Amino acid sequence: MPRPLLLVLACVPGLTVALVLVLCANGVERAAAGPASTVAGARHGLVAHTAARPHIVPRSVWAKGAGEANTAARTPPAPRYDDRVLVVFVHHTDSPNGYDCSDAPRIIRYLAAGQMGARDWDDIGYNFLVDRCGTIYEGRAGGVDRPVTGAHTQGFNHRTTGIAALGTFTAGVPVPRAMTDAIAALAAWKLGLAGIDPRATVRLTSSNSLSRYAAGTAAELPALAGHNEGYMTTCPGAALRARLPEIRERAARLQGRT
């Protein structure tokens, strides 16, 4: 047999292996491309329904003198996290309304001191607080862009975020437009991170029988809910509760939904 032909035949196994490797590589790429494309498509869908992160004042602006100084003798536990935020609960703080917005940090310190002092909580319970001028403050520590487990409603602290409106908003009390706009912007951003429509209904399981639902009960809750939806309370007050439908609609528009 001519030497050139022997050389070609000798190379056939190598060529075959190389061809198999190429085919396998292409197969792997395609196999990976399927899920990746699906993920990319899902991400694309999420991007289409996310909202810009509003400006959030960090807790360092108010926290010194509330928990950090007054509880220096104990080491607070590390923040706890859920996998995502599916529901936003709206609260009011049941505190006076006639404050200067420059006093908001002092008011938040007072609220935090009450929760961390008299109630012996490890941190302020609300994830965020909003003043009547529409300024948003970081509440509970752990990172505003992360799904921090709060302490704002019995039974439904997991997979939720608590937004507290500074003031008391019982029936007949005006709710500032700047405040509701800020709540809508914050809710649109937080819910958008999980692709949740603020107008949707979400199923969560109660972890505590002190809530409206016995522990272990699956409850259908608005994605943007008043505190009263999960707990037997008048919070966030009749006036603010009446504004929730328009807050939901505004939050949905901020996500680019129609």
URHU-V571282 format. One record per pair of residues at least 12 apart in sequence whose ideal C-beta (glycine too) atoms are under 10 Angstrom apart, sorted by the first residue. I is the first residue (numbers start at 1). GAP is how many residues later the second one is. Records with the same first field share a line. If there is no record, write none. Layout:
I->GAP ; GAP
This chain:
42->153
43->152
45->150
46->146 ; 147 ; 148 ; 149 ; 150 ; 209
47->145 ; 148 ; 209
48->144 ; 147 ; 207 ; 208 ; 209
49->139 ; 142 ; 143 ; 146 ; 147 ; 148 ; 149 ; 203 ; 205 ; 206 ; 207 ; 208
50->138 ; 139 ; 141 ; 142 ; 143 ; 144 ; 145 ; 204 ; 205 ; 206
51->133 ; 134 ; 135 ; 136 ; 137 ; 138 ; 139 ; 140 ; 141 ; 142 ; 147 ; 200 ; 201 ; 202 ; 203 ; 204 ; 205 ; 206
52->133 ; 136 ; 137 ; 140 ; 202 ; 203
53->83 ; 91 ; 92 ; 132 ; 133 ; 135 ; 136 ; 137 ; 139 ; 140
54->74 ; 76 ; 80 ; 81 ; 82 ; 90 ; 127 ; 128 ; 129 ; 130 ; 131 ; 132 ; 133 ; 134 ; 135 ; 136 ; 200
55->79 ; 80 ; 81 ; 127 ; 130
56->72 ; 74 ; 79 ; 80 ; 81 ; 82 ; 83 ; 88 ; 89 ; 126 ; 130 ; 133
57->47 ; 48 ; 51 ; 71 ; 72 ; 74 ; 78 ; 79 ; 80 ; 81 ; 87
58->79 ; 80 ; 86
59->46 ; 49 ; 53 ; 64 ; 65 ; 70 ; 78 ; 79 ; 80 ; 81 ; 82 ; 83 ; 85
60->78
61->43 ; 44 ; 47 ; 48 ; 74 ; 76 ; 77
62->42 ; 43 ; 44 ; 45 ; 46 ; 47 ; 48 ; 49 ; 50 ; 62 ; 67 ; 75 ; 76 ; 77
63->42 ; 45 ; 46 ; 49 ; 60 ; 61 ; 74 ; 75 ; 76 ; 78
64->41 ; 45
65->40 ; 41 ; 44 ; 47 ; 48
66->39 ; 40 ; 42 ; 43 ; 44 ; 45 ; 46 ; 47 ; 48 ; 49 ; 50 ; 51 ; 57 ; 58
67->42 ; 45 ; 46 ; 48 ; 49 ; 50 ; 54 ; 55 ; 56 ; 57 ; 74
68->44 ; 48 ; 73
69->40 ; 44
70->39 ; 42 ; 43 ; 46 ; 47
71->42 ; 45 ; 46 ; 49 ; 50 ; 51 ; 52
74->42 ; 46 ; 48
75->47
76->40 ; 45 ; 46 ; 47 ; 65
77->45 ; 46
78->44 ; 63 ; 64
79->43 ; 44 ; 61 ; 62 ; 63 ; 64 ; 67 ; 69 ; 70 ; 71
80->42 ; 60 ; 62 ; 67 ; 68 ; 69 ; 70 ; 71 ; 77 ; 78
81->61 ; 62 ; 65 ; 66 ; 67 ; 68 ; 77
82->64 ; 65 ; 66 ; 67 ; 68 ; 75 ; 76 ; 77 ; 78 ; 79
83->64 ; 75 ; 76 ; 111
84->62 ; 63 ; 75 ; 106 ; 107 ; 109 ; 110 ; 111 ; 112
85->42 ; 61 ; 62 ; 63 ; 65 ; 73 ; 74 ; 75 ; 76 ; 102 ; 104 ; 105 ; 106 ; 107 ; 108 ; 109 ; 111 ; 138
86->61 ; 70 ; 72 ; 73 ; 74 ; 75 ; 104 ; 105 ; 108 ; 109 ; 110 ; 114 ; 116 ; 117 ; 118 ; 135 ; 137
87->66 ; 69 ; 71 ; 72 ; 73 ; 74 ; 75 ; 100 ; 103 ; 104 ; 107 ; 109 ; 111 ; 113 ; 114 ; 115 ; 116 ; 117 ; 132 ; 134 ; 135 ; 136 ; 137 ; 138 ; 142 ; 143
88->39 ; 40 ; 72 ; 73 ; 74 ; 75 ; 95 ; 98 ; 99 ; 100 ; 101 ; 102 ; 103 ; 108 ; 110 ; 134 ; 135 ; 136 ; 137 ; 159 ; 160 ; 163
89->37 ; 38 ; 61 ; 63 ; 64 ; 67 ; 68 ; 71 ; 72 ; 73 ; 74 ; 75 ; 98 ; 132 ; 133 ; 135 ; 136 ; 137 ; 138 ; 139 ; 140 ; 141 ; 142 ; 146 ; 147
90->40 ; 62 ; 71 ; 72 ; 73 ; 74 ; 75 ; 79 ; 90 ; 93 ; 96 ; 97 ; 132 ; 134 ; 135 ; 136 ; 137 ; 138 ; 139 ; 145 ; 146 ; 147 ; 150 ; 151 ; 153 ; 154 ; 157
91->34 ; 35 ; 37 ; 38 ; 61 ; 62 ; 71 ; 72 ; 73 ; 74 ; 78 ; 135 ; 136 ; 137 ; 140 ; 142 ; 144 ; 145 ; 146 ; 149
92->72 ; 73 ; 74 ; 75 ; 76 ; 77 ; 78 ; 81 ; 83 ; 87 ; 134 ; 135 ; 142 ; 143 ; 144 ; 145 ; 147 ; 148 ; 149
93->14 ; 15 ; 17 ; 18 ; 33 ; 36 ; 37 ; 71 ; 72 ; 73 ; 74 ; 75 ; 76 ; 142 ; 143
94->17 ; 70 ; 73 ; 74 ; 75 ; 76 ; 139 ; 140 ; 141 ; 142 ; 143
95->12 ; 13 ; 15 ; 16 ; 19 ; 69 ; 70 ; 71 ; 72 ; 73
96->70 ; 71 ; 72
97->35 ; 68 ; 69 ; 70 ; 71 ; 72 ; 76 ; 77 ; 78 ; 79
98->34 ; 69
99->32 ; 33 ; 34 ; 67 ; 68
100->31 ; 32 ; 33
101->30 ; 31 ; 32 ; 33 ; 34 ; 65 ; 75 ; 77
102->29 ; 31 ; 33
103->28 ; 63
104->25 ; 26 ; 27 ; 28 ; 29 ; 31 ; 33 ; 62
105->24 ; 26 ; 30 ; 32
107->22 ; 24 ; 30 ; 59 ; 60
108->16 ; 18 ; 21 ; 23 ; 29 ; 30 ; 31 ; 56 ; 58
109->15
111->13 ; 14 ; 15 ; 18 ; 28 ; 53 ; 55
112->12 ; 13 ; 14 ; 17 ; 27 ; 28
115->36
119->32
121->19 ; 30
122->18 ; 19 ; 29
123->16 ; 17 ; 18 ; 19 ; 25 ; 27 ; 28
124->13 ; 14 ; 15 ; 16 ; 17 ; 26 ; 27 ; 28 ; 38 ; 40
125->14 ; 15 ; 25 ; 26 ; 27 ; 28 ; 32 ; 37 ; 39
126->12 ; 13 ; 14 ; 24 ; 25 ; 26 ; 35 ; 36 ; 37 ; 38 ; 39
127->12 ; 13 ; 14 ; 15 ; 17 ; 20 ; 21 ; 22 ; 23 ; 24 ; 25 ; 30 ; 33 ; 34 ; 35 ; 36 ; 37 ; 59 ; 63
128->12 ; 16 ; 20 ; 22 ; 24 ; 33 ; 34 ; 35 ; 36 ; 54 ; 55 ; 58 ; 59 ; 62
129->33 ; 34 ; 35 ; 36 ; 37
130->33 ; 34 ; 35 ; 36 ; 37 ; 46 ; 48 ; 49 ; 50 ; 51 ; 52 ; 53 ; 55 ; 56
131->34 ; 35 ; 36 ; 45 ; 47 ; 48 ; 51
132->33 ; 34 ; 35 ; 42 ; 43 ; 44 ; 45 ; 46 ; 47 ; 50
133->33 ; 43 ; 45 ; 46 ; 49
134->42 ; 43 ; 44 ; 45 ; 46 ; 47 ; 48 ; 49 ; 51
135->31 ; 43 ; 44 ; 47
136->27 ; 43 ; 46 ; 47 ; 49 ; 50 ; 53
137->27 ; 29
139->12 ; 13 ; 22 ; 23 ; 24 ; 25
140->12 ; 21 ; 22
144->17 ; 42 ; 45 ; 46
145->44 ; 45 ; 48
146->47
147->12 ; 13 ; 14 ; 43 ; 46 ; 47
148->13 ; 14
149->12
150->12 ; 13
152->12 ; 75 ; 78 ; 79 ; 83
153->55 ; 57 ; 58 ; 59 ; 72 ; 74 ; 75 ; 76 ; 77 ; 78 ; 80 ; 82
154->52 ; 53 ; 54 ; 55 ; 56 ; 57 ; 58 ; 59 ; 73 ; 76 ; 77 ; 78 ; 79
155->49 ; 50 ; 51 ; 52 ; 53 ; 54 ; 55 ; 56 ; 57 ; 58 ; 59 ; 60 ; 62 ; 64 ; 75 ; 76
156->48 ; 49 ; 50 ; 51 ; 52 ; 55 ; 56 ; 57 ; 63 ; 65 ; 69 ; 71 ; 73 ; 74 ; 75
157->50 ; 51 ; 54 ; 73
158->46 ; 47 ; 48 ; 49
159->35 ; 43 ; 45 ; 46
160->30 ; 42 ; 44 ; 61 ; 63 ; 65 ; 70
161->25 ; 26 ; 29 ; 30
162->65
163->19 ; 20 ; 23 ; 24 ; 27 ; 61 ; 64 ; 73
164->19 ; 63 ; 71 ; 72
165->14 ; 15 ; 17 ; 18 ; 70 ; 71 ; 72 ; 75 ; 78
166->13
167->12 ; 69 ; 70 ; 72 ; 73
168->67 ; 68 ; 69 ; 71 ; 72
169->66 ; 67 ; 68 ; 69 ; 70 ; 71 ; 72 ; 73 ; 74
170->64 ; 66 ; 67 ; 68 ; 69 ; 70 ; 71
171->63 ; 66 ; 67 ; 68 ; 70 ; 71
172->66 ; 67
173->64 ; 65 ; 66 ; 67
174->65
175->61 ; 62 ; 64 ; 65 ; 66 ; 67 ; 68 ; 72
177->66
179->61 ; 64 ; 68
180->60 ; 63 ; 64 ; 66 ; 67 ; 70
181->66 ; 69 ; 70 ; 73
182->65
183->41 ; 53 ; 57 ; 60 ; 61 ; 64 ; 67 ; 68
184->14 ; 40 ; 59 ; 60 ; 62 ; 63 ; 64 ; 65 ; 66 ; 67 ; 68 ; 69 ; 70
185->62 ; 65 ; 66 ; 69
186->65 ; 68
187->36 ; 37 ; 57 ; 60 ; 61 ; 63 ; 64 ; 65 ; 67 ; 68
188->36 ; 59 ; 60 ; 62 ; 63 ; 64 ; 65 ; 66 ; 67 ; 68 ; 69
189->62 ; 65 ; 66
190->34 ; 61
191->32 ; 33 ; 57 ; 60 ; 61 ; 64
192->59 ; 60 ; 62 ; 63 ; 64 ; 65
194->29
195->60
196->27 ; 28 ; 55 ; 59
197->26 ; 27 ; 51 ; 54 ; 55 ; 58 ; 60
198->24 ; 25 ; 26 ; 46 ; 49 ; 50 ; 51 ; 52 ; 53 ; 54 ; 55 ; 56 ; 57 ; 59
199->23 ; 24 ; 25 ; 46 ; 49 ; 50 ; 52 ; 53 ; 56 ; 58
200->21 ; 22 ; 23 ; 24 ; 48 ; 52
201->18 ; 19 ; 20 ; 21 ; 22 ; 24
202->17 ; 18 ; 19 ; 20 ; 21 ; 22 ; 23
203->15 ; 16 ; 17 ; 18
204->13 ; 14 ; 15 ; 16 ; 17 ; 21 ; 26
205->12 ; 13 ; 14
206->12 ; 13 ; 15 ; 24
208->22 ; 23
210->21 ; 22
211->18 ; 19 ; 20 ; 21
212->16 ; 17 ; 18 ; 19 ; 20 ; 21
213->17 ; 18
222->22 ; 23 ; 26
223->25 ; 28 ; 29
224->20 ; 21 ; 23 ; 24 ; 25 ; 27 ; 28
225->16 ; 19 ; 23
226->12 ; 14 ; 15 ; 16 ; 17 ; 18
227->13 ; 14
228->13
229->12 ; 15
